[in-house]
Amino acid sequence: MSELRFSVADVAGVRLAVSPVNETVMSMWALADPVRYPVHLPWIDRARVTLRRPEVATRVRPLTELTWRGCPLPDFLTPAARPNVEMAEQLDQIAATPPAVVVQDLMATTPRRPLSPFGLALLADPRGLLPQLVDAVRVWYDEAIAPDWPRMRALLDADVTYRAAQLAESGAGRFFEQLHPSLHWLGDRLVSDDPFERDFDLRGRGLALNPTVFTDRRVLWNLLEDSLPAGAYPVRAVGTLWEVATPPPGDPLARVLGPGRAALLHLLDSAVTTTDLARLTGMSAGNVSQHLTALHAAGLVARCRVGRHVLYRNTDVGAALLRAPRGV
């Protein structure tokens, strides 16, 4: 069980963001153990083909070895997410890790599993071999994650928007308990039901949280108290990540409104973004935006801004229109 102790400053410093480097690194777990990640089989099939290419396999091997079969991740390899951070910035941050920190973070992973050959080599020569690891993460992102990143990013951004609203409405204690069933708030601390024995004082540094599509069973925390406090939690609605939605067969609304606008109405029972709708329907963001503009003008869809996102949802009229063909 892990416990994270909060001060008032830490509660005020809870923040949410998307981390492209975390998705890239953690994706290796799904590749190594596909039975545990059946929802990602469409991606796993493509990624395995990519990894069989000799030029990719060779350059990615340092990352493969450090993450194989769910190996604990050194903290420097999964830096705390920042709002709007890009992959290149996070790679630069990893590349700038002091050698002593690389060694310290690698040693923190060894109680649960011995280091791989590359891990042992990196431990012996962190300054010389860290660039190879950074290159491995960059190559894997370019080859296996970047083609699907807009789809992943839309799901992750939608989760951040949803969780930020929860935090604003419910306060920190209730927010954490809604974040994952393994978490509960106790006095001045967050208790996490996991197999680790940690008692961390956040020391006024706050807590960076990022949703991830490749974490399935619990919230993952940094291993060392001296690392910038961070956690990765399972994203909502991950089962929809690889879906492409279409109107129900014979949908009468599709004959009246057109298949594109009918498909959007069926997806707007909860508030979602344009990019999320594009991911779910397979339409371009431009087409989705045009359809939403028309539906909004007709009074079938409402919209509101939350932070940098615009969320869309059916109005009562739109919801009634969906029920009408069923006689409800």
N, C-alpha and C positions, 0 to 999 in steps of 0.2 A: 504494500500500500504506500502511495506517495502522498505527502502533505506539503502544500505550498502556503506559507504564511504571508498574509497581506497586511500592509499598513494602509492608512488612508490614501497616501500617495500612490500605492500600488493599485488600489481599487480605481482611482482616477486615471491610472495609466493603462488600463485594459484596452487593447486595440486589435482590430481585425484587418487582415490583408491577405492577398493571394501571393504565393511563393512559387514561381516557375521552377526554381532549382529544386525545391522539395519534391514537386511532382516528378521531375526528371529522375532524381535519385531513388525515390520510393517506388517508381514504376518497375524497377528491377525486381522487387519482391514478387510482383504479379507474374513476371516473366519466369521466375525461378519456381513458383508454386502455383500454377494455373488452377489447380483444383480448389484452392482457397479463394480464388478470385473469379468465379464463373461469369460474373457480370461483365468482365473485361475480355472475354474470349475473342470478340471481333478484333480488338486492339492487339491482344497477345499473338494471334495468328499472324498478323502483319509484322509485328515486332520481331518475331522469331525468324521470319524470312529475312528481315533486315540484318539481324545479328549473325546469320549464316554467311553473309558476305565477308570474305577474309579481311578486306581492308577495314571494315567496320569492327569486326570482332577483335582484331589486334589492338586498335586504338581505344576501344571501350573496355578492354580487359581489366585495367586497374579499378574501374567502377564495378564491374561484374564481381570481382573478387571481394571487394569490401562490403558488398550488399548481398552476397549469395545466401539463399535460404533464410532470409529474415535476420541477417546479422545486425546487431545494434549499430546505429549510425553514430560516428563521432560528431560532436556538436559543431565543429567548424564546417562540416560538409552540409549542414542544414541550418544556415544562419537565420536568425529571427526575421520574419517578413516585415517589410515596410510598405505603406500604401503606395500603389502605382510603381513598385519596383520592377525593373526589367531584368531579363536573364543576364544580360551583359554586366550589369551592376553587381549582381550577386556572384557571378563568376570572378569578377575583379576582387570582391570582398574575400572570397575563398583563397584566391591567389596571394592575397596580402597577409594571410594568417602567419603569425610568427612561428618559427620552428618549434619553440618550446610549447606553444599551445597545441600544435599538431601532435606532438608526442604525448602531452597530457591527455588530450581528447581520445587518442587511440588507446592509451592504457585504460581509460575508463570503460572501454567496450570489452576488455578481456575477461572480467570475472564470469561473464555468461557464455563466451565463446572465444576460442583462441584466434589470433590474427591469421589471415591468409598469407601466402607468400608475398604478395605485393604489400599487404599491411606491415609485415615484418621489415620489408625493404624500406618502406616509407618511414617507419619508426627509426631506422638506422640512418637515413639520409633525407630528412623532411625537406630541406631546402632544395636538394637536387631533384627529388621525385614528385614534389607537389605539382609542378607544371604538367606532368603526365596525367595526374588525376584530374586537374582542371580541364585539360584537353579532352579526356574521356567523357566528362560530363557534358562539355560543349558538343561533342560529336553525337552523343546519344540524344541530346535535345534536338539537334538539327535533323537527325535521321528518323527518330522514332516518335518524338513528342510534338515538334513544330507542325507537322501536317494536321494534327488533330487539336492543336492548342486553342484555336478559336472556339471549338466545341467545348473543351474542358474549361476554358476561361469563362465562358458564358455561365456554365453551371456553378463555378466557384464564385463568380461575382454575384450571382443571384443569392447564393448562400450568405455571403458577407452582408448584403443588403438586408436580408431577412434577419440575421443575427443582430445586426446593429439596431434594428427596430426593437427586437426583443430586449436588448440591453437598455435602451432608452425607456422602454415601457415598464420593465419588470425590476430593474436594479440588478446589481452584480450577483447576489446570492441566488436568486431565482433564475437568472440568465445561465449560470453554470449548470444548474440542475436540469435545465432544458437542453443544454448543449449536448449532453450524453448521459445515459443511465448510470454510468460508472462514477459520476461526479456528485458530490453533495457538499454543501456549505456548512461549516461547523465553527461557530464563533468568529475567529479572525483568520480562518484558514479554509482552503479548499482541499478536500480529501478525495483522492483518486483511487478507485479499486483496481489495482494492477499488481503484477508480481514483483515489483521493486520495493525496496525499503529506503525511501528518501524523505527527508525533512528539510525543505528548502525555505530559507528566508529571502523573499524577493528584494528586500533592502531598498525600497523606494524606486526600483527600476521599472515597475509596471510589468505587464505580461502581454507579449505578442502572440496572437492566435491566428492560425491559418487553416482553412478547410483543405482537405485533400481527397482526391478520388481514389488514392491507393492505400489508405488506411481503413481497415474494415472493422476491427473489434474493439478498439479502445482509443483513448486520447494518448498521444505520445509526447513526453516532456523531454527537455534537454537532460543530459545525463549528469552534468556537473553544476553545482550551485554557482560557481564563478562565471559560467556562461550567461549571456544575456537571456533572461527567462523567456521561454517560448514553448508553445504547444501546437500540435497538429491534430485535428479532430476529423472524423468522417463527415464528408459533405452530405447534405440532404439530397434525396431523390437521385442517388447515383444510378439506380436502375433505369433511369431515362436517358443516361448519357449517350448510348449508342442507338437509341430509337429514332425513327423518322415517323412522325405522326401523319395520318391521312384521315379524311372524314370517314365516318362509318359507311359501309357499302349501302348504296341506295339512299343516302342521306338527302331528304327533300330540300334542306337548306342549301346544299351545294347547287341544286338546280336553280334556286332563286338568287343566291348571293354570289355564286361561283365557288369552286372547290377551295381556293386559297382563303377567302374570307370565312367560309364555313369552318375550315380547319382551325383557324385562329380562334373563332368563337368557342369551339370545343375545348380549347386549351386555357381559356381565360377565367376559369372558376377561381383561381388564385392569382395574385399579382405577380407578373413576370415582366422581364425586359424584352426589348426588341431583339437583342442578340440571343437571348434564350429561346425566343420563338423561332428565330431563324435556325437554330440548332435542332429544335424539335421537329420542324416541318421540312427542313431541307431547302427552304426558299432562301433567297439572298436577303440580306438585311434591308436593302433598298425596297424590294417587293413587299416585305413585311411592313415596313414603314408606310408605304402607299396604302396598303389594305387597312392598316390601323387608322390612318387619317380619315379614310372613307367611313369606317365603322364608328369612329368618334364623332364625325359630323352628323351621322345618322342617329346618334344618341344610344348606340348599342355598347359602346366601350367608354370607360372613364380612364383618366390618366392622372398621375400625381408624381412629383419629384421627391426622391429620398436621396439626399447627398448628391452625387454626380449621376445617379441613375434615374430614368423615367420608367415608372411601372404602369402597366396596363391591366385592366380587369373589366369583366363584363358588368354593365349596369343592370339594374333590375329588369329593364326592358330587354336587354340582350339575353339575360338568363331565362326570361319568360319565352323568348323566341326559341331558345333551345328546347324548352319543355313542350312547346306547342305540338310538334309532330308526334310526341308520345301521348298526347292527350292529358298531360299533367297540369 
